[in-house]
Amino acid sequence: MPASRGAGPVIAACCKLVDYHLDVDPISGTVRVEPNSSGMSPADEAALEWALRIAASLGGSVMAVTAGPPESERMLREALAAGATRAVRVALERRATSAATATGLAAVLGDAAVICCGDASLDRGTGAMPAFLAGELGAEQALGLVGVHLPTDGAAMAPSLRVERRLDRGRREHLSVSPRCVLSVEAHTARLRRAPLEALLASRRAAIELAPVRSPAPAPGDRDFEPMRTAPYRPRSRVVPAPASLSARDRVAALTRSSGERPPARTLRLAPAEAAAVLLEALESWGELPVTR
């Protein structure tokens, strides 16, 4: 079991800086981010609260970590005011992928026995980072939790931690996870405690540890993929033979195919391979696909 710097185990809480409200300039279309309208998402606040509760029941300490720009330190100071004893910021861009964020956080979470995360953030909401983090650490994972049962033995780390996960159709799944583990909780499971005034004032002078991250060298052939367009899909143009008639009406009718008879509708019950062949043949006859024969 990983040990802490002190007597008890280290319980980590992963937080992410998100924007509550975005202000878009109506002229230039640029997005303006106000510092006072950003902070932890409700799911991350619940994760921090669970980390504080688990540490109190086990006699351990809480480490708040984040991966982001210097603006994220204000959020870490809020975690220190709530009861965390250590705050670490991993120097990453706000647009870093979930995999890159997990790699950066794993470098500073080597001593954590239990890692609590929010199930999804407000900006993208994929919920993939806790799974990536568990893979980086080789730890057990229990994601999308709706309940955590605290151990009663505070003298030593309990052999397992009982958690409850949501399933489809109103069902619940009870899991037993052992430290070291990664947990992700939903926002409604806990409400972050109110920090006392003395702790709020002390957090302004608290030191925030900075953990720089070196980006790995890109593999041959790797590149960043950006969307080529955001407009609605339009079929590509195709070359059609010129109408033989000189009449404008006949030319328009030929170009729009309104004068010919449409093929009758058919209902076919075919195997997947045969159905795919029929669809490709129809698309090719309509001119939507290049002629292969």
Wavefront OBJ file of the C-alpha trace (Angstrom):
o trace
v 0.000 0.000 0.000
v 1.388 3.430 -0.868
v 2.390 5.408 2.149
v 2.072 9.102 2.741
v 4.649 11.566 3.888
v 3.124 11.446 7.332
v 1.508 8.658 9.315
v -1.664 8.069 7.323
v -2.376 7.342 3.693
v -2.592 10.037 1.036
v -6.019 10.610 -0.499
v -5.904 12.615 -3.723
v -8.610 14.764 -5.274
v -8.316 15.658 -8.957
v -9.868 18.973 -9.967
v -10.228 20.730 -13.295
v -10.748 24.414 -14.013
v -13.924 24.885 -16.061
v -15.825 27.943 -17.250
v -19.314 28.433 -15.844
v -20.267 31.124 -18.375
v -18.620 31.994 -21.698
v -18.824 35.481 -23.164
v -18.629 35.561 -26.974
v -17.744 38.804 -28.716
v -20.552 39.504 -31.240
v -18.173 41.196 -33.690
v -15.080 39.009 -33.764
v -16.585 35.775 -32.420
v -13.763 35.315 -29.912
v -14.511 33.695 -26.580
v -13.711 35.715 -23.480
v -13.141 33.878 -20.221
v -13.760 35.802 -17.024
v -11.637 34.683 -14.062
v -14.532 35.139 -11.637
v -16.808 32.811 -13.656
v -14.569 29.731 -13.574
v -13.735 27.121 -10.983
v -14.420 23.523 -10.040
v -17.373 21.694 -11.513
v -19.966 20.239 -9.104
v -18.641 16.738 -9.769
v -15.096 17.776 -8.828
v -16.408 19.452 -5.672
v -18.091 16.163 -4.740
v -14.818 14.323 -5.396
v -12.954 16.720 -3.101
v -15.563 16.262 -0.386
v -15.299 12.471 -0.613
v -11.511 12.706 -0.442
v -11.803 14.764 2.747
v -14.233 12.265 4.266
v -12.115 9.243 3.379
v -8.980 10.896 4.765
v -10.786 11.777 7.999
v -11.970 8.188 8.473
v -8.505 6.746 7.768
v -6.421 9.354 9.551
v -4.706 10.431 6.333
v -4.123 13.633 4.409
v -5.650 15.076 1.253
v -3.668 16.221 -1.757
v -5.470 18.379 -4.336
v -4.042 18.174 -7.840
v -4.938 19.787 -11.141
v -3.516 20.034 -14.635
v -3.897 23.444 -16.161
v -2.635 27.024 -16.492
v -1.681 29.323 -13.600
v -5.327 30.399 -13.289
v -6.021 26.947 -11.816
v -4.134 27.836 -8.627
v -7.108 29.835 -7.364
v -9.155 26.649 -7.465
v -6.406 24.783 -5.585
v -6.440 27.432 -2.868
v -10.153 26.793 -2.427
v -9.316 23.109 -1.926
v -6.684 24.030 0.682
v -9.229 26.174 2.482
v -11.685 23.269 2.537
v -9.169 20.985 4.255
v -6.551 19.750 1.793
v -3.009 19.793 3.158
v -1.129 19.852 -0.154
v -1.804 21.347 -3.596
v 0.016 20.470 -6.815
v -0.478 21.975 -10.257
v 0.741 20.160 -13.350
v 1.704 22.691 -16.014
v -0.511 21.739 -18.954
v -2.637 23.676 -21.400
v -6.371 23.858 -20.807
v -7.026 22.159 -24.138
v -4.884 19.124 -23.331
v -6.488 15.782 -24.119
v -7.719 13.421 -21.422
v -4.862 11.008 -22.114
v -2.230 13.751 -21.821
v -3.835 15.033 -18.620
v -3.819 11.553 -17.103
v -0.154 11.111 -17.992
v 0.746 14.384 -16.306
v -1.288 13.653 -13.175
v 0.089 10.117 -12.840
v 3.582 11.548 -12.384
v 2.557 13.278 -9.124
v 0.084 10.688 -7.791
v 2.528 7.894 -7.127
v 1.944 7.977 -3.330
v -1.850 8.242 -3.374
v -3.819 5.316 -1.988
v -7.238 6.540 -3.179
v -7.752 9.016 -6.020
v -11.147 10.742 -6.261
v -12.298 12.399 -9.484
v -15.501 13.863 -10.840
v -17.393 11.649 -13.248
v -17.552 14.365 -15.951
v -16.518 17.971 -16.385
v -18.651 20.819 -17.620
v -16.648 21.650 -20.734
v -16.564 18.329 -22.582
v -18.140 15.835 -20.233
v -16.492 12.700 -21.621
v -15.515 11.287 -18.225
v -12.542 9.528 -19.820
v -9.727 10.998 -17.703
v -10.251 8.776 -14.603
v -10.069 5.662 -16.787
v -6.887 6.906 -18.463
v -5.437 7.719 -15.045
v -6.172 4.242 -13.698
v -4.491 2.773 -16.755
v -1.402 4.945 -16.252
v -1.121 3.950 -12.587
v -2.114 0.319 -13.030
v -4.749 0.832 -10.331
v -8.256 -0.476 -9.792
v -11.057 1.758 -11.024
v -14.693 2.289 -10.107
v -16.308 4.962 -12.261
v -19.666 6.726 -12.213
v -20.305 6.143 -8.505
v -23.466 7.235 -6.713
v -22.294 6.294 -3.227
v -19.169 5.589 -1.193
v -19.305 3.707 2.117
v -16.615 4.980 4.471
v -14.555 2.452 6.410
v -15.061 2.371 10.146
v -11.541 1.364 11.101
v -9.473 4.536 11.269
v -6.306 2.957 12.628
v -5.238 1.451 9.310
v -6.376 1.321 5.749
v -9.273 -1.073 5.359
v -8.589 -3.998 3.013
v -11.300 -2.764 0.651
v -13.619 0.165 0.056
v -17.292 -0.424 -0.712
v -18.778 1.765 -3.447
v -22.057 1.867 -5.338
v -22.354 2.383 -9.095
v -25.363 3.253 -11.247
v -26.648 0.710 -13.755
v -29.381 0.823 -16.374
v -33.078 0.469 -15.484
v -32.598 1.788 -11.957
v -30.262 -0.979 -10.853
v -27.215 -0.518 -8.621
v -23.926 -2.374 -8.504
v -21.960 -2.740 -5.259
v -18.213 -3.003 -5.736
v -15.305 -3.672 -3.427
v -12.123 -1.833 -4.445
v -8.766 -2.028 -2.743
v -6.201 0.726 -2.389
v -4.689 1.721 -4.687
v -7.785 2.734 -6.671
v -9.309 5.500 -8.780
v -12.885 6.580 -8.054
v -15.119 8.923 -10.042
v -18.284 10.195 -8.365
v -21.382 11.968 -9.621
v -22.070 15.531 -8.585
v -25.109 14.802 -6.415
v -23.317 12.340 -4.123
v -21.795 15.006 -1.850
v -21.729 18.741 -1.320
v -18.431 20.432 -0.599
v -18.190 21.759 2.943
v -17.977 25.477 3.627
v -14.450 26.615 4.360
v -13.927 28.657 7.573
v -12.786 32.249 7.267
v -9.436 31.577 8.925
v -8.665 28.817 6.417
v -9.690 31.040 3.512
v -7.277 33.750 4.604
v -4.481 31.250 5.183
v -4.967 29.663 1.742
v -4.068 32.956 0.054
v -0.527 32.635 1.373
v -0.228 28.858 0.929
v 2.389 27.485 -1.434
v 1.270 25.724 -4.601
v 3.682 23.092 -5.883
v 4.394 23.192 -9.609
v 5.118 20.002 -11.500
v 6.374 20.670 -15.036
v 5.538 18.138 -17.699
v 7.664 17.328 -20.695
v 5.650 16.498 -23.762
v 6.739 13.173 -25.295
v 8.237 13.248 -28.755
v 5.591 12.572 -31.380
v 5.765 9.213 -33.082
v 6.457 9.133 -36.825
v 3.277 9.904 -38.718
v 1.446 11.430 -35.739
v -0.171 14.818 -36.246
v -2.969 16.896 -34.810
v -6.282 16.393 -36.541
v -8.504 19.421 -36.961
v -11.954 19.417 -38.546
v -11.704 20.387 -42.203
v -15.141 22.006 -42.269
v -18.146 22.669 -40.100
v -20.733 23.375 -42.829
v -23.602 20.977 -43.558
v -22.778 18.084 -45.821
v -23.296 18.670 -49.537
v -22.866 15.913 -52.131
v -19.997 16.521 -54.500
v -20.797 17.711 -57.997
v -20.805 15.235 -60.873
v -20.584 15.532 -64.638
v -23.803 14.764 -66.563
v -24.257 14.650 -70.315
v -25.621 17.794 -71.946
v -29.282 17.667 -73.028
v -29.731 17.029 -76.740
v -32.767 19.310 -77.119
v -32.407 23.045 -77.570
v -35.657 23.779 -75.731
v -35.178 25.345 -72.317
v -38.012 23.277 -70.886
v -36.536 20.025 -72.141
v -33.088 20.936 -70.841
v -34.403 21.731 -67.348
v -36.445 18.536 -67.309
v -33.423 16.505 -68.336
v -31.139 18.095 -65.747
v -33.641 17.621 -62.903
v -34.689 14.144 -64.099
v -38.318 15.129 -63.705
v -39.410 13.797 -67.088
v -38.297 10.211 -66.625
v -40.066 7.530 -64.681
v -38.762 6.822 -61.216
v -37.916 3.254 -60.317
v -40.586 1.601 -58.183
v -39.986 1.213 -54.470
v -38.809 -2.202 -53.352
v -38.690 -3.979 -50.017
v -35.755 -6.369 -49.825
v -34.861 -8.754 -47.030
v -31.234 -9.635 -47.553
v -28.201 -10.697 -45.620
v -25.859 -7.880 -44.516
v -23.338 -8.530 -47.292
v -26.016 -8.708 -49.994
v -27.766 -5.585 -48.665
v -24.498 -3.641 -48.748
v -23.910 -4.712 -52.362
v -27.414 -3.579 -53.396
v -26.950 -0.195 -51.691
v -23.592 0.387 -53.367
v -25.064 -0.557 -56.744
v -27.930 1.911 -56.282
v -25.611 4.739 -55.205
v -23.386 4.074 -58.181
v -26.344 4.155 -60.577
v -27.470 7.503 -59.102
v -24.020 8.983 -59.666
v -23.174 9.327 -55.977
v -20.176 6.987 -56.262
v -17.441 6.796 -58.884
v -18.052 4.165 -61.513
v -15.849 1.143 -60.829
v -16.817 -0.979 -63.809
l 1 2 3 4 5 6 7 8 9 10 11 12 13 14 15 16 17 18 19 20 21 22 23 24 25 26 27 28 29 30 31 32 33 34 35 36 37 38 39 40 41 42 43 44 45 46 47 48 49 50 51 52 53 54 55 56 57 58 59 60 61 62 63 64 65 66 67 68 69 70 71 72 73 74 75 76 77 78 79 80 81 82 83 84 85 86 87 88 89 90 91 92 93 94 95 96 97 98 99 100 101 102 103 104 105 106 107 108 109 110 111 112 113 114 115 116 117 118 119 120 121 122 123 124 125 126 127 128 129 130 131 132 133 134 135 136 137 138 139 140 141 142 143 144 145 146 147 148 149 150 151 152 153 154 155 156 157 158 159 160 161 162 163 164 165 166 167 168 169 170 171 172 173 174 175 176 177 178 179 180 181 182 183 184 185 186 187 188 189 190 191 192 193 194 195 196 197 198 199 200 201 202 203 204 205 206 207 208 209 210 211 212 213 214 215 216 217 218 219 220 221 222 223 224 225 226 227 228 229 230 231 232 233 234 235 236 237 238 239 240 241 242 243 244 245 246 247 248 249 250 251 252 253 254 255 256 257 258 259 260 261 262 263 264 265 266 267 268 269 270 271 272 273 274 275 276 277 278 279 280 281 282 283 284 285 286 287 288 289 290 291 292 293
